């Protein structure tokens, strides 16, 4: 596994829009840029970033702008501007050979799974599932501080937080807090090579020409595999079907454990076969240990996850921790 060089103060971060532009939430994006500037990073953004459209540009142009950042030697990290629904359109136009020649940290969450997953599984380059560039805020909460620590190479232990905000409340700027409670049937510890992202995206990868997941898990089978999933809008029944799809494709071979973040938009009324997300996990995974309602993905605070790293997970009494080793 190749780990790119971590950031230093005054390094350059590139921001591009492989999915949606940030024009509809420009004020939030400008505040996020202020946060990055406070951290003493220099910013280079591509021309499509501030477009107010779910497609920031044509798929070819979005991919070309990403390629410009990859080939710019002063850029040490690339952060996706936003999530969305259209990044999958850019996949055929990404130059993966150039990424291999110029490895650097690439970070995003949600729709950017379309880029992070093949880079780690196909190219053997670690990526980060953490923040989109528009997700930072001026509150400087602990999860954000943790993120800066990690992208600068200080691999701190990330512990479950005390309170969280649902995704819909983040969107509506309603700071309605809930008690954090990780959930599992028993005390759990597992260790293995980490891979994952947004399940809504990953289910669409199965069997396509960019699907190198089975190659990845075969290569690292001696480490064992830890999957993590961030679920955006799949219902409990759709989640069950998606997990079966991954299981039938061999994705859970050598799997030592699975982590599920909180579901952004929950729905359990579309099937009498599966009536809860926990039932979906349990019925699909059967004999694989799992923990759910973790601080991963669309809810806030969110943990920073390094795809490709060795991960240590501990859970007991609704609390837990995650540590990474780069080997």
C-alpha positions, -999 to +999 in steps of 0.1 A: +000+000+000+014+034-010+007+062+014+012+097-001+032+124+017+012+140+045+006+178+045+027+204+060+017+240+068+017+262+037+013+232+014-011+236-016-044+218-016-063+215-048-101+216-049-122+203-078-158+195-085-161+160-099-198+159-090-218+190-079-206+225-078-209+245-046-226+276-061-259+269-043-241+269-009-214+294-017-215+311+017-208+278+034-180+270+010-163+304+016-164+297+053-148+264+047-121+280+027-115+304+056-110+274+078-084+259+055-066+293+053-066+295+091-048+262+090-021+278+068-029+258+037-028+274+003-057+267-020-059+261-057-094+255-071-105+245-106-129+267-126-160+245-121-159+244-083-183+274-078-208+264-105-244+263-092-254+230-108-256+193-098-233+187-127-205+212-122-195+207-158-194+180-185-179+147-174-149+152-196-142+187-183-146+177-147-122+148-152-097+171-170-098+196-141-091+169-117-062+158-140-048+193-139-045+191-101-030+156-103-002+168-126+005+200-107+036+192-086+029+219-061-005+203-052+000+179-023-036+170-016-069+171-036-102+176-018-135+171-036-156+203-035-189+185-027-209+153-029-238+149-053-251+122-078-230+127-109-194+118-102-199+083-117-202+100-151-165+111-149-150+076-141-142+067-177-124+099-182-101+098-152-065+091-161-055+065-135-020+061-149-013+098-141-026+093-106-002+064-102+027+086-115+017+115-091+003+099-060-011+124-035-038+123-008-073+125-023-102+131+001-140+134+000-171+116+013-204+104-002-203+106-040-165+109-041-165+071-032-166+068-070-130+080-071-116+068-038-126+032-042-109+025-075-078+045-066-072+023-035-083-010-048-069-007-084-038+015-078-030+004-043-028+041-032-044+050+002-072+076+001-092+094+028-129+093+034-135+123+056-144+158+045-155+175+013-140+210+009-174+226+016-179+206+048-155+225+071-170+251+095-157+277+118-167+259+150-135+238+149-151+208+166-130+178+177-138+158+145-124+186+124-093+190+146-089+152+143-091+155+105-063+181+103-042+160+126-046+129+104-039+147+070-008+161+086+004+126+096-005+127+133-025+094+135-044+101+166-069+077+182-104+086+172-129+079+199-167+079+196-181+113+203-207+124+229-233+141+207-242+141+170-264+160+145-285+142+119-278+150+082-312+167+077-305+190+106-270+198+092-287+208+059-312+229+077-286+244+100-305+231+130-281+222+158-303+195+173-281+171+192-286+134+200-267+111+222-240+090+204-245+053+209-225+028+189-244-005+188-234-041+186-245-074+203-213-079+223-180-064+232-159-063+200-123-060+188-112-065+153-082-056+132-076-057+094-071-038+062-097-011+058-119-003+027-153+012+022-173+044+015-209+052+006-229+020+001-252+037-023-222+042-046-204+009-039-234-013-049-232+002-084-195-007-087-200-044-085-188-061-117-180-030-137-146-025-154-133-005-125-141-031-099-108-043-085-122-051-050-116-088-053-080-082-064-075-060-034-089-084-008-070-113-023-038-093-020-044-084+016-062-116+027-036-123+054-044-090+070-082-096+069-105-070+056-126-044+076-154-029+056-171+004+065-203+017+050-219+052+050-255+049+039-272+079+024-308+071+013-310+033+009-340+019+028-334-010+052-346-035+026-324-019-001-295-020+023-301-057+028-302-063-010-270-042-015-252-062+012-263-095-004-251-082-038-216-074-023-216-107-005-224-127-037-197-108-055-171-121-029-166-087-012-169-102+023-143-129+017-117-127+045-139-100+062-132-097+099-158-070+107-180-043+093-187-008+104-219+011+096-223+048+100-256+064+108-281+064+079-287+099+066-323+093+053-339+063+070-368+043+055-382+010+068-416+009+052-409-006+018-408-043+028-422-066+054-392-089+049-367-064+065-381-040+091-350-023+105-314-016+095-301-038+123-321-066+108-307-059+074-271-060+087-277-092+107-296-111+080-272-103+053-239-107+072-249-137+093-216-147+109-196-115+104-193-092+134-206-056+129-210-023+147-235+003+136-245+039+142-209+049+141-196+085+136-189+079+099-203+097+069-232+122+066-239+129+102-218+153+123-193+148+139-177+125+115-145+104+117-117+105+092-111+070+076-080+060+057-088+036+029-061+010+026-047+013+061-047-013+089-075-004+113-080-014+149-115-011+162-126-015+198-163-014+210-179-018+244-211-004+260-221+019+232-186+035+229-157+027+207-124+038+191-105+035+158-068+035+153-048+033+120-015+019+112+002+027+079+018-006+067 
